[in-house]
């Protein structure tokens, strides 16, 4: 059986672990990863998949393709490390008779720690950092000279419990060039509300105030709800590095394929309309000529999303067992 057939006909495999044990996929892993690292790769992917019940239901080929990209970038799929994630999404499309078909696919999403890893590997950064600024800590931020004055809370436990009021990111090259950026939390909330279809600012505020009924909490599985600071860190680093930083080929690929479904041949389709197109003309646009599947994310937050006729679309799987990283801010 050809490798492509083994990757496509996932329904013939009852479990993802059985899928990995197939002769064809073993050969593909050996060719892509190398025999010496093959077992490590398989173990890491099985571990990541086993922690997410919904991910186990995804098309196996989409999982392995996302994992191959993570391996190419030399990043770990371990949720504990937070370098990249494989996120379950519903893909809807229509057959020749107009019948709607829904399958689950895994989306590649890089975490903020993955961006830091890739930046450090370039060898040009002396320092790179991103930090939440807590209430009472900020004295002054001068955007003209890019200097910040803070009085950080020394007690880690007290600082952890103190509300966040903003986010600060910076880097400095070995040659002394330095860039910084500061966003208030209000600005970050507005950014998430505008660019993430899985997030609603008013719902987030109700969630923080404990006004969401227990029976409805499953609707808020997006990491913008579950780990707002982590999402904010990634947004800050994407903004800072993409506009002023030196980017290696690996980092450019990570930026380009972040939040995409990776195909077996290495091509990719974005799960939803890319935020980059709204932020910077220099950032990656959705490649229409290679994207035969119009993909969008539909959530429970009543955002207006036009649905293409007779075209596939993407739906984020909201599930209380789903460790989605969600649409880790295309920015």
Secondary structure, 3 states (H helix, E strand, C coil): CCHHHHHHCHHHCCCHHHHHCCHHHHHHHHHHCCHHHHHHHHHHHHHHHHCCCCHHHCCHHHHHHHHHHHHHCCCCCCCCCCCEEEEEEEEEEECCCCCEEEEEEEEEEECHHHHHHHHHHCCCEEEEEEEEEECCCEEEEECCCCEEEECCCCCHHHHHHCCEEEEEEEEEECCCCEEEEEEEHHHHHHHHHHHCCCCCHHHHHHHHCCCCCHHHHHHHCCHHHHCHHHHHHHHHHHHHHHHHCCCCHHHHHHHHHCCEEECCCCCEEECCCCCHHHHCCCCCCCCHHHCCCCCCCCCCCCCCCCCCCCCCEEEECCCCCCCCCCCCCCC
